[in-house]
Each structure stands twice: as C-alpha cells, then as structure tokens.
C-alpha cells in the first residue's frame, strides 16, 4: 500500500468491510450457485476458489468483464507472447471468450478479499473499461505490476454517480499507472476523479473488428437482423417486423439475444408470436438456413457471420437503457443500421461510423418501413493500439 497514514488506514478499513460483507453474503452465494445456471461455475470459482488456482507469476495479466470486452482485447493478445498471457474475467460468457486464447492461464477473477492469497506477482496488469476494483489494482501494483486501464470510458449519464464517490476513485486511480481513454470527454471525466497519465487513443473495439468464422448462405429475400437484444427489445422488433412484412412478404428476421441464459425464454416468445401471426420459425442450432420467417440464434459466436449476410441490422441494447453495443461489427459489411437512443456506452464507436439511424422505440416500425432511405454504414477511422503494446513490451524488457 502507499506510504501515507490515511492510505494505509483506508486500505485496511476497505479490506475489513469487504471481508465482513463476504461472510454475510456466503449463504446467498451458495444458494445462487445451486439455483442459477449462469452462476454454476462463476460463483464457486470467484467466491470459493473452486477449480480456480492462482495465475502463474511474471506474466501479462489482462482482466475484462463481458464477452464483448474479452473479444475486443484479442488484437492485443495476438501481438504478445502467448506464454506470457494471464487472463481473467467475471462472467461466464467472458470466460468462454478468454479460454479460447489461453486455455491454461484463464481464470475467473476472485472476489476482492480473496485476492490477498490468490494474486501472484505479475509484470503488467491491463484492465478493460470500467472494472474499478480497488484491491485488484492496489495488490497488483504493490506486488510489482505496472497497472494499465485501457479503453477507459465514462458516460455523461454515469459521471455524476462516480463524482459522488470521487474520494473512492481517487484512491483507485492512485494505483493505476497509465490510462488509455476512448475520447477527450472521457479523459476530462477520468482526470477529475484522479486519473493520471491519460492518453486518448479511441475505442479499441475499432482496432481489429471480428471477422466471419464461416460463410452462411444468404437468402434471396431481404434479411433483417435483430442483434444483441435485451429484455423488452425482442417484442419491439417482432412487432416492427410484422408491420414491415405486410409490405415485404418475403422478408426474413433473425433474432440474436445478447445473453445465452435468455435463449430459452426468447425461443418460446418467438414461437408463440409466430403462431399468433401465422409465421414460420426455427432455431439456428437446429437449422442454419434462413428459410423461416423468423430464426432465433441460440448459439454464441455467430453474430458476425450473420452480419455478413444481413441487409438491415436493428442493434439492441439501446432501446432499453443498457448503453448500446458495438456497431462496428455490422458496419464493416456496410449494413444499414437502426439503433435506439440509449447508446451512451458506445457513443465513441457510433461517432466513428457514418449512417447509423437513431430512433425512439415508438418510431422503430416507421423507420424500418422507410428502409430505402437508410444509407449503408461506413467506419470512418480505426484505432491504433500500438501505444498500449509499447507500454507492455517496455516492461517485458526489464
């Protein structure tokens, strides 16, 4: 910990409070691990260290949260020695993404108090976006790691919440050596909370956009993709599609839910909807052809393959207050893209893409009807990750 008396006192108090919280929460954690499928592996690993041994020491440790964040760091990982990579995440989908890159050194990140016994010295710690874990940065730096926060962002909507506890974030940023922000606005927000050595390089999700892993057969009909959808968005898209289909009877719709734990619920919803409106439907896991009116994609890793053959993409995560999703994956194919108003977590990606149509929930159906007026999207500029690589490689030489 840092030398000041107040720093030491805060470190001890923070650790004790979290330890007490951890002990109190143990029964709830045990219950969730037994009852919730999506927590079956992550809770035992994160809170009980079940089948979750420490990472090998003296490596380059990357921590990311979600599937999308984990996929975004692939270009950086591929530019570094594989035997030096150490990867952690906090979610099941994130783990599925990192284990593909480093099967032997991929772990769930333990809950903070458990890091005291779990964390081994590393050369570098690289954390994605908004994973502000105080003990993660403090212990990693105290045990010899250079600490980097990359793709750092802070939306105008969330900044007031961070500002209210600025005293906490100043403690966290004291243990972060370098910050690579998405925009000048992000830099200003982060510096006001105590961040230092902040550089603006753009969003690394534009550095090396995922490409198709296989070629799907495009139907002759117009193909609409409802992508990365959340609760409340599937029904909105389905209703818009039914209205659209009256004018374009041959059109097809593909629904791709964001989270795998919702696959079954969405499949049942679509089945009932299709029956009500006398439409055909099937699941992608049963048949990869797009020969039904509505296809539900119930497999991970297929979205980019589907973007490659889509005419129109209705991008989810922004019709509800989720924050939006990465439009670049669809824009690389020139898809016409419609998104909602709540894309606050993706504003810099959206700003780097020409042609995205932003609509309210109420206007989605009408905008879809006007699809001929939509323009194919285009990415204006890619992001350069070389500054991050240079910083990491500098430590490897020591």
Secondary structure, DSSP 8 states (H G I E B T S, - for coil): --SSHHHHHHHHHHHHHHHHHHHHHHHHHHHHHHH-GGGTTHHHHHHH-TT-----SSSEEEE--SHHHHHHTHHHHTTS-GGGEEEEESSHHHHHHHTTT-STTEEE---GGGHHHH----SEEEEETT---HHHHHHHHHTT-EEEEEEE---HHHHHHHHHTHHHHHHHHTT--EEEESSHHHHHHHHHTT--SEEE---GGGTS----SS-----SS-EEEEEEE-TTHHHHHHHHHHHHHHH-TT-EEEEEESSGGGHHHHHHHHHHHHHHTT--EEETTT--S--SSEEE--STT-HHHHHTT-SEEEE-STTTTS----THHHHTTT-EEEE-S--GGGHHHHHTEE--EE--GGGHHHHHHTGGG----EE------HHHHHHHHHHHT-
